[in-house]
Amino acid sequence: MLFVFLCTVILTGCNDEESNPLRFDQSVDEDNTVDVCFPRSEEDGSAGAVTILGGDGNYTAQCDNAAVLKIDMKYPNAFVLYPQDWGEAHVTVTDGTGASIVLKVVVYQSKQTLTVGYMDVLITGGEQLTEEQLEKLREEALATVPVKQAGGGYRMIFDNPQDSYSGTLCFYPTKMDKEEEMVKGTFIVNSDRNEENLWNYRFQLEEKEHTLVFVPYSDKKTVTKADVLPTVALLEDVTGQIPTSYPGVEVFTQQVIQRP
């Protein structure tokens, strides 16, 4: 009877371990991989916490690449990720029984691509101008746009570890990824954007700065129910850049962004 009891206890213990294996929570991919963007906008550089489940609850965690990732076991069952650089790192979690599990952390570089579908010009205060004068203003305004034909655009690479809102700008005047035409510059995105302060960019290209505001775009055509995503454009005030000027008239270029 004692032998049967001991066997029952052992089998029950094995079943408990099998039913509650050491694992990570659902924020981690099925292959125990998590992607983290760097640099981050949080002041402390953190990229969230990973929760540990199962095992006996006595967890320790170690990272194999402190140059890319640092971790802090802030909680009994969770550790916080602090990306340091781009690359890969592995976090090994071990419980009190010696069971272990490995989390692969891929620290990737954030990029944003803006492909221009077409260019437009917005003129305000020009009600008294003739159509010929308006057309002349449109031509002069379009000449200030860096992109010279539909399909060109900008790729922003957030590669400044000291400032998560700036980096390298790759500019393509006629076609995205046409590398022989690519011009490099820099960009800054405003960090204080809200409902009143719209998202804007400052592009530095070939010794010229462009201040562009990300705004909804409308060509005054009827919007259908199929237009779930709003059309947006990069709006730039070019009034001071064009040779022709009229009192009270303001001229803006609109680089309409092509939907993916």
C-alpha positions as CSV (number, residue, x, y, z in Angstrom):
1,M,0.0,0.0,0.0
2,L,2.9,2.4,0.8
3,F,4.5,1.6,-2.5
4,V,1.2,2.4,-4.4
5,F,0.9,5.7,-2.4
6,L,4.4,6.8,-3.3
7,C,3.9,6.0,-7.0
8,T,0.6,8.0,-6.9
9,V,2.4,11.0,-5.4
10,I,5.2,10.9,-8.0
11,L,2.8,10.6,-10.9
12,T,0.7,13.4,-9.6
13,G,3.8,15.6,-9.3
14,C,4.9,14.8,-12.9
15,N,1.4,15.6,-14.2
16,D,1.4,19.0,-12.3
17,E,4.8,19.9,-13.9
18,E,3.6,18.9,-17.3
19,S,0.3,20.9,-16.9
20,N,2.1,24.0,-15.7
21,P,5.3,24.3,-17.8
22,L,7.6,27.2,-17.6
23,R,6.5,29.7,-20.2
24,F,6.0,33.4,-21.1
25,D,2.7,35.2,-21.3
26,Q,0.8,35.9,-24.5
27,S,2.7,39.1,-25.3
28,V,5.5,36.9,-26.6
29,D,5.3,35.1,-29.9
30,E,4.7,31.4,-30.1
31,D,8.4,30.8,-30.9
32,N,9.4,32.8,-27.7
33,T,10.5,35.8,-29.7
34,V,9.7,39.4,-29.0
35,D,10.5,42.4,-31.2
36,V,11.5,45.7,-29.6
37,C,11.9,49.0,-31.3
38,F,14.9,51.2,-30.5
39,P,15.3,54.0,-29.6
40,R,12.2,54.2,-27.5
41,S,10.4,57.4,-26.5
42,E,10.0,56.5,-22.8
43,E,12.2,58.6,-20.6
44,D,13.8,55.5,-18.9
45,G,14.3,53.7,-22.2
46,S,12.1,50.7,-21.2
47,A,10.2,48.7,-23.7
48,G,7.7,47.0,-21.4
49,A,7.7,43.9,-19.2
50,V,7.6,40.2,-19.9
51,T,5.6,38.1,-17.6
52,I,6.8,34.5,-16.6
53,L,4.2,31.8,-16.1
54,G,4.4,28.2,-14.8
55,G,7.3,26.4,-13.1
56,D,7.7,26.7,-9.3
57,G,7.6,30.5,-9.2
58,N,11.2,31.0,-8.0
59,Y,12.5,32.8,-11.1
60,T,15.8,34.2,-12.1
61,A,16.7,35.8,-15.5
62,Q,19.9,36.5,-17.3
63,C,20.7,38.3,-20.6
64,D,23.6,37.2,-22.8
65,N,24.1,40.5,-24.6
66,A,24.2,43.6,-22.3
67,A,25.4,45.8,-25.2
68,V,22.0,45.3,-26.9
69,L,19.7,44.7,-24.0
70,K,19.6,45.1,-20.3
71,I,16.9,43.6,-18.1
72,D,15.6,44.3,-14.6
73,M,13.8,41.6,-12.6
74,K,11.5,44.3,-11.1
75,Y,8.8,41.9,-10.2
76,P,8.8,38.3,-8.8
77,N,7.2,37.0,-12.0
78,A,8.3,39.6,-14.6
79,F,11.3,41.4,-16.0
80,V,11.5,44.8,-17.8
81,L,13.4,45.2,-21.1
82,Y,15.8,48.1,-21.6
83,P,17.1,48.1,-25.3
84,Q,20.6,49.6,-25.6
85,D,21.4,49.1,-29.3
86,W,20.2,47.3,-32.4
87,G,20.7,43.6,-32.7
88,E,19.7,40.3,-30.9
89,A,19.9,39.2,-27.3
90,H,18.6,36.1,-25.4
91,V,17.1,36.1,-21.9
92,T,17.3,32.8,-20.0
93,V,14.8,32.3,-17.3
94,T,15.3,29.5,-14.7
95,D,13.1,28.4,-11.9
96,G,13.9,26.8,-8.6
97,T,13.8,23.3,-10.0
98,G,16.4,24.1,-12.7
99,A,14.0,24.2,-15.5
100,S,14.7,27.0,-18.0
101,I,13.3,28.7,-21.0
102,V,14.9,31.2,-23.4
103,L,13.4,34.4,-24.8
104,K,14.9,35.8,-28.0
105,V,14.7,39.6,-28.2
106,V,15.1,41.3,-31.5
107,V,15.9,45.0,-31.1
108,Y,15.1,46.6,-34.5
109,Q,15.5,50.0,-36.1
110,S,12.3,52.0,-36.6
111,K,11.7,53.3,-40.2
112,Q,8.8,55.2,-41.8
113,T,8.3,55.4,-45.5
114,L,6.2,58.2,-47.1
115,T,5.6,57.7,-50.9
116,V,4.0,60.6,-52.7
117,G,1.1,59.7,-54.9
118,Y,0.7,63.2,-56.4
119,M,1.3,66.9,-55.6
120,D,-1.3,69.6,-55.2
121,V,-1.3,73.4,-54.4
122,L,-3.6,75.2,-51.9
123,I,-3.9,78.9,-52.4
124,T,-5.8,81.1,-49.8
125,G,-6.8,84.7,-50.1
126,G,-6.5,84.7,-53.9
127,E,-10.2,85.3,-54.7
128,Q,-9.3,88.4,-56.7
129,L,-6.6,86.8,-58.8
130,T,-7.1,85.7,-62.4
131,E,-6.9,82.1,-63.4
132,E,-3.7,82.9,-65.2
133,Q,-2.2,84.4,-62.0
134,L,-3.4,81.4,-60.0
135,E,-1.8,79.0,-62.5
136,K,1.5,80.9,-62.3
137,L,1.4,80.6,-58.5
138,R,0.8,76.8,-58.8
139,E,3.7,76.3,-61.1
140,E,6.1,78.3,-58.9
141,A,4.9,76.4,-55.8
142,L,5.3,73.0,-57.3
143,A,8.8,73.9,-58.3
144,T,9.7,74.1,-54.6
145,V,8.7,70.5,-53.9
146,P,11.7,68.1,-53.6
147,V,9.7,65.2,-55.1
148,K,9.5,65.7,-58.9
149,Q,7.0,63.0,-59.8
150,A,4.5,60.6,-58.3
151,G,6.2,57.6,-56.8
152,G,9.0,59.5,-55.2
153,G,9.2,60.1,-51.5
154,Y,11.0,59.9,-48.2
155,R,12.2,57.2,-45.9
156,M,13.0,58.2,-42.3
157,I,15.4,56.0,-40.3
158,F,15.2,56.5,-36.6
159,D,18.9,55.9,-36.0
160,N,19.8,58.5,-33.4
161,P,20.1,56.7,-30.0
162,Q,20.2,60.1,-28.2
163,D,16.9,61.3,-29.7
164,S,14.1,59.0,-30.7
165,Y,12.4,61.7,-32.8
166,S,15.2,62.3,-35.3
167,G,17.5,60.4,-37.7
168,T,18.6,59.9,-41.2
169,L,16.4,60.9,-44.1
170,C,16.7,59.1,-47.5
171,F,15.0,61.1,-50.2
172,Y,14.0,59.7,-53.6
173,P,13.0,62.4,-56.1
174,T,11.3,60.2,-58.8
175,K,10.9,56.7,-57.5
176,M,11.1,55.0,-54.0
177,D,14.2,52.8,-53.6
178,K,15.8,54.1,-56.8
179,E,19.2,54.1,-55.1
180,E,21.2,55.9,-57.8
181,E,19.0,59.0,-57.3
182,M,18.8,58.8,-53.5
183,V,19.9,61.8,-51.5
184,K,20.6,61.7,-47.8
185,G,19.6,64.3,-45.3
186,T,18.2,64.5,-41.8
187,F,14.8,64.8,-40.2
188,I,13.2,65.8,-36.9
189,V,9.7,64.9,-35.8
190,N,8.0,67.1,-33.2
191,S,7.6,65.3,-29.9
192,D,4.8,67.5,-28.5
193,R,2.1,66.6,-31.0
194,N,-1.5,66.6,-29.8
195,E,-4.9,67.7,-31.2
196,E,-3.8,71.3,-31.3
197,N,-0.2,70.8,-32.3
198,L,-0.2,68.6,-35.4
199,W,2.4,66.1,-36.3
200,N,5.1,67.8,-38.3
201,Y,8.5,67.1,-39.8
202,R,11.6,69.2,-40.4
203,F,13.5,67.8,-43.4
204,Q,17.0,69.0,-44.1
205,L,17.8,68.3,-47.7
206,E,20.7,69.7,-49.7
207,E,21.2,72.7,-47.4
208,K,17.5,73.5,-47.5
209,E,15.0,73.0,-44.7
210,H,11.4,72.0,-45.3
211,T,8.8,72.2,-42.5
212,L,6.0,69.9,-43.3
213,V,2.8,69.4,-41.5
214,F,1.0,66.0,-41.6
215,V,-2.7,66.9,-42.4
216,P,-5.8,65.3,-43.8
217,Y,-6.2,66.0,-47.5
218,S,-9.3,66.6,-49.4
219,D,-9.7,67.6,-53.1
220,K,-13.3,68.5,-52.5
221,K,-14.5,65.4,-54.3
222,T,-17.2,63.2,-52.7
223,V,-15.9,60.8,-50.1
224,T,-17.3,57.3,-50.4
225,K,-17.9,54.7,-47.7
226,A,-15.0,52.7,-49.2
227,D,-12.6,55.5,-48.0
228,V,-12.1,54.0,-44.5
229,L,-8.6,55.4,-44.1
230,P,-8.3,59.2,-44.5
231,T,-6.1,60.6,-47.2
232,V,-3.2,62.6,-45.8
233,A,-0.6,65.0,-47.1
234,L,2.5,66.8,-46.2
235,L,1.6,70.5,-46.2
236,E,4.3,73.2,-46.6
237,D,3.9,76.9,-46.5
238,V,5.9,78.1,-49.5
239,T,4.6,81.7,-49.7
240,G,8.0,83.1,-49.0
241,Q,9.8,80.9,-51.4
242,I,8.1,81.8,-54.7
243,P,9.1,84.9,-56.6
244,T,5.6,86.2,-57.2
245,S,3.8,87.6,-54.2
246,Y,0.3,89.2,-53.7
247,P,-0.9,90.9,-50.5
248,G,-2.9,88.6,-48.3
249,V,-2.2,85.5,-50.5
250,E,-0.7,82.4,-49.0
251,V,0.5,79.4,-51.0
252,F,0.9,75.8,-49.7
253,T,2.1,72.7,-51.4
254,Q,0.5,69.4,-50.6
255,Q,2.4,66.2,-51.1
256,V,-0.4,63.6,-51.0
257,I,0.8,60.4,-49.4
258,Q,0.1,57.2,-51.4
259,R,-1.7,54.5,-49.4
260,P,0.3,51.2,-48.8
